[in-house]
Amino acid sequence: MKNQIARNSDKPLRPLKEGRRLPELALGRAGRLRADGEPIIDARNDLEAVTFWLMERAGSSQGTKDSYFLHVERLLLWAAEVKGKNLSDLSVNDMSDYRNFLANPQPRDVWCGPRAPRGSDRWRPFRGPLSPASQALSMNVISSLMGFLCAAGYLRANPMLLLRRPRAQRGLQQQTIERFLDEGLLAEIASTLDQMPVKNAAQQGEAERDRWVFVLLTTMGLRRDEVVSHTHGAFERRYRPNGTQWWCHILGKGNKLRVIPVPRTCIAALVRYRKSLGLEGLPPRGDETPMVKKLRGKGGVSDTTLYRIVKALFERTAQRIAADNPDGAERLRQASPHWLRHTQITSQGNLGVNMKHRNKSAGHASIETTARYDHAIDDEWHQDMQRTPLDEWVGEPSDDAVLPSQQYG
């Protein structure tokens, strides 16, 4: 088989090269699906074609680049290690096998492991089997890649088009988003922030930064890459007959610009944060202060640092409440910073904010996506279904059989 990659089985898997460049692992100069003639992109092999797609589709969003790269990296490693193939050699059957592999990566010790530096022998492509939602996301990214390469005249066929989606995945878009934190846990996180030590300047700086990050993500629902790629100059003051308004200009996913209202709570937190940095309270037009500034040195925090800030805050809160609220502690340990975006969209729905307004603020491509955050409908549905013809005969369940309403609070 041409371009087959033989694996040295006594060595651990290695990640693809850093810098978002694909390796000499799968050049695929003559794959079975390569189209005749010259493509309309400047790509002589799979390496260059995928790199072009990555830069074109991800745009300036580092978070999107990282996410897309993760899915492509996993596919290319699997293709080489398991199938001995390049990207342009993969068939419909191969894609079906890969989808099954995502649900159960085997051998587990080769493919799965805890988070580790990419240069470490402990690094693995997966942390474990992917959930149905994550499987669907991965396959969607790959489908986008293959479709792009076909449209560019690089591939003559897209094997993803003939791959039937599992019934469970076909229903994922209708499922309600459950990865959010309720008001009880938000209050616990706020208490953790209030209790942070502030005995010296370094501690004060960390406390004020963490407080700002929590308020910003929870009230604005921004993605991490949107936070780290913007400055305080994104905030704009408008004067209206009914008072002053604040809006925020965000260049988000897909290089789409949205201008969204800023809650008064967020402005109050911004003023406090800026004063802790020695700046005037309200940002002037064109202010170049990073949205979240580094504690030491110039510039703003990275996407990775922002992730660690929030995860550390969740962990401190989980440790503090574990004895009295083990379920809440466990939920916090499962949560990622993106849960705060879900929380903002969900809480607005619970507060009766107009669906169209929520959709525009979130930057969702469709109103159906925003609707997945509406838990009030599910709650009403659940309450209605509690009535049965056997209620009087069976009676009420014991207290320990019904989860309290503040399970995570």
C-alpha positions as CSV (number, residue, x, y, z in Angstrom):
1,M,0.0,0.0,0.0
2,K,1.4,3.4,-1.0
3,N,2.3,5.8,1.8
4,Q,1.6,3.2,4.5
5,I,2.9,4.3,7.8
6,A,4.4,1.5,9.9
7,R,4.1,1.9,13.7
8,N,6.8,1.0,16.2
9,S,4.5,-0.5,18.7
10,D,6.9,-0.3,21.6
11,K,6.9,3.5,21.6
12,P,4.0,5.8,22.6
13,L,2.0,7.8,20.2
14,R,3.4,11.2,19.3
15,P,1.3,14.3,18.7
16,L,1.5,16.1,15.4
17,K,4.0,19.0,15.2
18,E,3.2,22.1,17.2
19,G,2.4,25.4,15.6
20,R,-0.8,23.9,14.1
21,R,1.3,22.3,11.3
22,L,0.6,18.8,10.2
23,P,3.6,16.4,10.0
24,E,5.2,14.4,7.2
25,L,3.0,11.7,8.5
26,A,0.4,11.7,5.8
27,L,1.4,13.7,2.8
28,G,-1.0,11.7,0.5
29,R,0.4,12.9,-2.8
30,A,-1.4,10.1,-4.6
31,G,-4.3,9.0,-2.5
32,R,-7.2,7.1,-4.1
33,L,-9.6,10.0,-3.8
34,R,-7.3,12.6,-5.3
35,A,-9.0,14.4,-8.1
36,D,-7.6,14.7,-11.6
37,G,-6.3,18.1,-12.6
38,E,-5.1,21.0,-10.5
39,P,-7.2,22.1,-7.4
40,I,-8.1,25.7,-7.0
41,I,-6.1,25.9,-3.8
42,D,-2.4,25.9,-3.7
43,A,-2.0,22.4,-2.3
44,R,0.2,19.7,-3.6
45,N,-0.5,17.1,-0.9
46,D,-2.8,16.4,2.1
47,L,-0.5,18.3,4.4
48,E,-0.9,21.5,2.5
49,A,-4.6,21.0,1.8
50,V,-5.5,20.5,5.4
51,T,-3.3,23.4,6.5
52,F,-5.1,25.7,4.0
53,W,-8.5,24.5,5.2
54,L,-7.5,25.0,8.9
55,M,-6.4,28.6,8.3
56,E,-9.4,29.4,6.0
57,R,-12.2,27.9,8.1
58,A,-10.9,28.8,11.6
59,G,-10.0,32.4,10.6
60,S,-8.5,34.5,13.5
61,S,-10.2,32.5,16.3
62,Q,-7.4,30.6,18.1
63,G,-10.0,28.6,20.0
64,T,-11.6,27.4,16.7
65,K,-8.1,26.5,15.3
66,D,-7.3,24.5,18.4
67,S,-10.6,22.6,18.3
68,Y,-10.4,21.8,14.6
69,F,-6.8,20.8,14.9
70,L,-7.6,18.4,17.7
71,H,-10.2,16.6,15.6
72,V,-8.0,16.4,12.5
73,E,-4.9,15.3,14.5
74,R,-6.9,12.4,16.0
75,L,-8.1,11.3,12.6
76,L,-4.7,11.4,11.0
77,L,-3.0,9.6,13.8
78,W,-5.7,6.9,13.7
79,A,-5.6,6.6,9.9
80,A,-1.8,6.1,10.0
81,E,-1.6,3.9,13.1
82,V,-4.7,1.7,12.5
83,K,-5.3,1.8,8.8
84,G,-1.9,2.6,7.4
85,K,-3.6,5.2,5.2
86,N,-3.4,8.9,4.4
87,L,-6.3,11.3,4.5
88,S,-7.0,11.1,0.7
89,D,-7.1,7.3,0.9
90,L,-9.9,7.0,3.5
91,S,-13.0,5.3,2.3
92,V,-16.6,5.3,3.6
93,N,-15.9,2.1,5.5
94,D,-12.8,3.7,7.1
95,M,-14.9,6.7,8.2
96,S,-17.5,4.3,9.7
97,D,-14.7,2.5,11.6
98,Y,-13.3,5.8,12.9
99,R,-16.7,6.9,14.2
100,N,-17.0,3.6,16.1
101,F,-13.4,4.1,17.4
102,L,-14.3,7.5,18.9
103,A,-16.9,5.7,21.1
104,N,-14.3,3.2,22.3
105,P,-10.6,4.0,21.6
106,Q,-8.7,0.8,21.8
107,P,-6.1,-0.2,23.0
108,R,-7.0,2.2,25.8
109,D,-3.5,2.5,27.2
110,V,-2.2,3.6,23.7
111,W,-4.9,6.1,22.9
112,C,-6.3,7.4,26.2
113,G,-4.8,9.0,29.3
114,P,-5.0,12.0,31.6
115,R,-4.0,15.5,30.4
116,A,-0.2,15.7,29.9
117,P,2.2,18.0,28.0
118,R,2.4,17.3,24.3
119,G,6.1,16.5,24.5
120,S,5.6,14.0,27.2
121,D,5.6,10.2,26.8
122,R,2.3,10.3,28.9
123,W,0.5,12.4,26.2
124,R,-2.4,10.6,24.6
125,P,-4.9,11.9,21.9
126,F,-7.9,11.1,24.0
127,R,-8.8,11.3,27.7
128,G,-11.4,8.6,27.2
129,P,-14.3,7.6,25.0
130,L,-16.1,10.5,23.5
131,S,-19.7,11.2,24.4
132,P,-22.3,11.1,21.6
133,A,-22.3,14.9,21.4
134,S,-18.5,15.0,21.1
135,Q,-18.5,12.2,18.5
136,A,-21.0,14.2,16.4
137,L,-18.9,17.3,16.7
138,S,-15.7,15.5,15.6
139,M,-17.5,13.9,12.6
140,N,-19.0,17.3,11.7
141,V,-15.5,18.9,11.6
142,I,-14.2,16.1,9.5
143,S,-17.2,16.4,7.1
144,S,-16.5,20.1,6.8
145,L,-12.9,19.3,5.9
146,M,-13.7,16.7,3.3
147,G,-16.4,18.9,1.8
148,F,-14.0,21.8,1.5
149,L,-11.4,19.7,-0.2
150,C,-14.0,18.4,-2.7
151,A,-15.2,21.9,-3.5
152,A,-11.6,23.0,-4.0
153,G,-11.1,20.2,-6.6
154,Y,-8.5,18.5,-4.4
155,L,-10.6,15.4,-3.7
156,R,-13.0,13.7,-6.2
157,A,-15.4,12.4,-3.6
158,N,-16.4,13.0,0.0
159,P,-16.8,9.7,1.9
160,M,-18.6,11.5,4.7
161,L,-21.7,12.1,2.4
162,L,-22.4,8.4,2.3
163,L,-22.0,7.8,6.0
164,R,-25.3,7.4,7.7
165,R,-25.6,9.2,11.0
166,P,-26.5,7.1,14.0
167,R,-30.1,7.7,15.1
168,A,-28.9,8.9,18.5
169,Q,-26.7,11.6,16.9
170,R,-29.6,12.7,14.6
171,G,-31.5,13.7,17.8
172,L,-28.6,15.5,19.5
173,Q,-29.6,18.9,18.1
174,Q,-32.9,18.7,19.9
175,Q,-31.5,17.9,23.3
176,T,-31.5,20.4,26.0
177,I,-28.1,21.8,27.1
178,E,-27.5,20.5,30.7
179,R,-23.9,21.8,31.2
180,F,-24.6,24.8,33.2
181,L,-24.4,25.9,36.9
182,D,-27.5,26.9,38.9
183,E,-27.8,30.0,41.1
184,G,-26.8,28.0,44.2
185,L,-23.4,27.1,42.8
186,L,-22.9,30.6,41.3
187,A,-23.4,31.9,44.8
188,E,-20.9,29.5,46.2
189,I,-18.3,30.6,43.6
190,A,-19.0,34.2,44.6
191,S,-18.4,33.3,48.2
192,T,-15.1,31.7,47.3
193,L,-14.0,34.9,45.5
194,D,-15.1,37.0,48.6
195,Q,-12.9,34.8,50.8
196,M,-9.7,34.9,48.6
197,P,-6.7,36.2,50.6
198,V,-5.7,39.8,49.9
199,K,-2.8,40.3,52.4
200,N,-0.4,41.7,49.8
201,A,-0.4,43.3,46.3
202,A,0.1,40.0,44.5
203,Q,-2.9,38.4,46.3
204,Q,-5.1,41.5,45.7
205,G,-4.2,41.4,42.0
206,E,-5.1,37.7,41.6
207,A,-8.4,38.2,43.6
208,E,-9.5,41.1,41.5
209,R,-8.6,39.3,38.2
210,D,-10.5,36.2,39.2
211,R,-13.5,38.2,40.2
212,W,-13.5,40.0,36.9
213,V,-13.1,36.8,34.9
214,F,-16.1,35.2,36.7
215,V,-18.4,38.2,36.2
216,L,-17.4,38.7,32.6
217,L,-18.0,35.1,31.5
218,T,-21.2,34.7,33.6
219,T,-22.9,37.9,32.6
220,M,-21.7,38.2,29.0
221,G,-21.5,34.5,27.9
222,L,-18.3,35.1,25.8
223,R,-16.2,32.3,24.5
224,R,-12.7,32.0,25.9
225,D,-11.0,33.0,22.6
226,E,-13.3,36.0,22.4
227,V,-12.1,37.2,25.8
228,V,-8.4,36.8,25.1
229,S,-8.6,38.4,21.7
230,H,-10.3,41.7,22.7
231,T,-9.4,44.7,24.8
232,H,-11.4,47.1,27.0
233,G,-11.8,49.2,23.8
234,A,-14.5,46.7,22.7
235,F,-16.9,48.4,25.2
236,E,-18.8,51.3,23.7
237,R,-20.9,53.9,25.6
238,R,-24.0,55.2,23.9
239,Y,-26.2,58.0,25.1
240,R,-29.9,57.5,24.8
241,P,-33.0,59.5,26.0
242,N,-33.6,56.9,28.7
243,G,-30.0,56.9,30.0
244,T,-26.5,55.6,29.2
245,Q,-26.1,52.3,27.5
246,W,-23.0,50.1,27.2
247,W,-22.4,47.8,24.2
248,C,-19.6,45.4,23.4
249,H,-18.2,44.8,19.9
250,I,-17.1,41.1,19.6
251,L,-15.5,39.5,16.6
252,G,-16.4,35.9,17.2
253,K,-16.8,32.5,15.7
254,G,-16.5,32.4,12.0
255,N,-15.1,36.0,12.0
256,K,-18.6,37.3,12.5
257,L,-19.0,40.6,14.3
258,R,-21.8,41.0,16.8
259,V,-22.5,44.0,19.0
260,I,-24.2,43.0,22.3
261,P,-25.7,44.9,25.3
262,V,-23.6,44.9,28.4
263,P,-25.4,44.4,31.7
264,R,-24.9,47.0,34.4
265,T,-23.5,44.3,36.6
266,C,-20.7,43.7,34.2
267,I,-19.9,47.4,33.9
268,A,-19.7,47.7,37.7
269,A,-17.3,44.8,37.8
270,L,-15.3,46.3,34.9
271,V,-14.9,49.6,36.8
272,R,-13.7,47.8,39.9
273,Y,-11.2,45.7,37.9
274,R,-9.8,48.7,36.0
275,K,-9.4,50.7,39.3
276,S,-7.5,47.7,40.7
277,L,-5.1,48.1,37.7
278,G,-4.6,51.8,38.5
279,L,-6.8,52.9,35.5
280,E,-9.7,55.2,35.3
281,G,-13.0,53.4,35.9
282,L,-14.7,53.5,32.6
283,P,-12.7,52.6,29.5
284,P,-12.2,55.5,27.0
285,R,-12.8,54.9,23.3
286,G,-10.1,52.7,21.8
287,D,-8.7,51.6,25.1
288,E,-6.0,49.0,24.5
289,T,-6.0,47.3,28.0
290,P,-6.3,43.6,27.4
291,M,-9.7,42.2,28.5
292,V,-8.0,40.2,31.2
293,K,-4.4,41.4,31.9
294,K,-1.5,39.3,33.0
295,L,-0.6,39.5,36.7
296,R,3.0,40.2,35.7
297,G,4.3,41.7,32.6
298,K,2.6,43.3,29.6
299,G,-0.3,41.9,27.6
300,G,-3.3,39.8,28.2
301,V,-3.7,36.2,29.5
302,S,-3.7,33.3,27.0
303,D,-6.6,31.0,26.3
304,T,-4.9,28.3,28.4
305,T,-4.3,30.6,31.3
306,L,-8.0,31.7,31.2
307,Y,-9.0,28.1,31.3
308,R,-6.8,27.4,34.3
309,I,-8.1,30.5,36.2
310,V,-11.7,29.3,36.0
311,K,-10.9,25.6,36.7
312,A,-8.9,26.6,39.8
313,L,-11.8,28.7,40.9
314,F,-14.2,25.8,40.5
315,E,-11.8,23.4,42.3
316,R,-11.4,25.8,45.3
317,T,-15.2,26.1,45.6
318,A,-15.6,22.3,45.3
319,Q,-13.1,21.7,48.1
320,R,-14.9,24.3,50.3
321,I,-18.4,22.8,49.8
322,A,-17.6,19.1,49.4
323,A,-18.5,18.1,53.0
324,D,-22.0,19.8,52.9
325,N,-22.7,19.5,49.2
326,P,-20.8,16.6,47.6
327,D,-23.1,16.6,44.5
328,G,-22.4,20.3,43.9
329,A,-18.7,19.7,44.4
330,E,-18.7,16.9,41.9
331,R,-20.6,19.1,39.3
332,L,-18.0,21.9,39.7
333,R,-15.2,19.4,39.1
334,Q,-16.9,18.2,35.9
335,A,-17.5,21.8,34.7
336,S,-15.3,23.6,32.2
337,P,-15.1,27.4,31.7
338,H,-17.5,27.0,28.7
339,W,-20.2,26.0,31.2
340,L,-20.3,29.7,32.3
341,R,-21.4,30.6,28.7
342,H,-24.1,27.9,28.9
343,T,-25.1,29.3,32.3
344,Q,-25.5,32.9,31.0
345,I,-27.7,31.8,28.1
346,T,-29.7,29.4,30.3
347,S,-30.2,32.0,33.1
348,Q,-31.4,34.6,30.6
349,G,-34.0,32.1,29.4
350,N,-35.2,31.5,33.0
351,L,-35.4,35.3,33.5
352,G,-37.7,35.6,30.5
353,V,-35.3,37.4,28.1
354,N,-36.5,37.4,24.6
355,M,-35.3,34.4,22.5
356,K,-34.2,36.6,19.6
357,H,-32.2,38.8,21.9
358,R,-30.5,35.8,23.5
359,N,-29.7,34.4,20.1
360,K,-28.1,37.6,18.9
361,S,-26.1,38.0,22.1
362,A,-24.8,34.4,22.0
363,G,-23.9,34.6,18.4
364,H,-25.7,31.4,17.5
365,A,-26.2,30.6,13.8
366,S,-29.8,29.5,14.4
367,I,-32.6,30.2,16.9
368,E,-32.9,26.4,17.4
369,T,-29.5,26.3,19.0
370,T,-30.5,28.9,21.5
371,A,-33.7,27.1,22.2
372,R,-31.7,24.1,23.5
373,Y,-30.8,26.2,26.6
374,D,-34.5,26.5,27.7
375,H,-35.0,24.4,30.8
376,A,-38.2,26.0,31.8
377,I,-40.0,24.1,29.1
378,D,-38.6,20.8,30.4
379,D,-39.4,21.7,34.0
380,E,-43.0,22.4,33.1
381,W,-43.2,19.2,31.1
382,H,-41.7,17.2,34.0
383,Q,-44.2,18.8,36.4
384,D,-47.2,18.0,34.2
385,M,-46.1,14.4,33.8
386,Q,-46.1,13.8,37.6
387,R,-49.9,13.2,37.5
388,T,-50.8,9.5,37.0
389,P,-53.9,7.4,37.7
390,L,-52.0,5.5,40.4
391,D,-51.0,8.5,42.5
392,E,-53.3,7.8,45.4
393,W,-52.6,4.0,45.5
394,V,-48.8,4.2,45.2
395,G,-48.4,7.3,47.4
396,E,-45.4,9.6,47.6
397,P,-41.8,8.3,47.4
398,S,-39.6,8.4,50.4
399,D,-37.5,11.6,51.0
400,D,-34.3,9.9,49.9
401,A,-35.8,8.9,46.6
402,V,-36.4,12.4,45.5
403,L,-33.5,14.7,44.7
404,P,-33.8,18.1,46.5
405,S,-34.5,21.0,44.2
406,Q,-31.2,22.6,45.2
407,Q,-29.2,19.5,44.4
408,Y,-26.3,21.5,43.1
409,G,-26.8,24.6,45.1
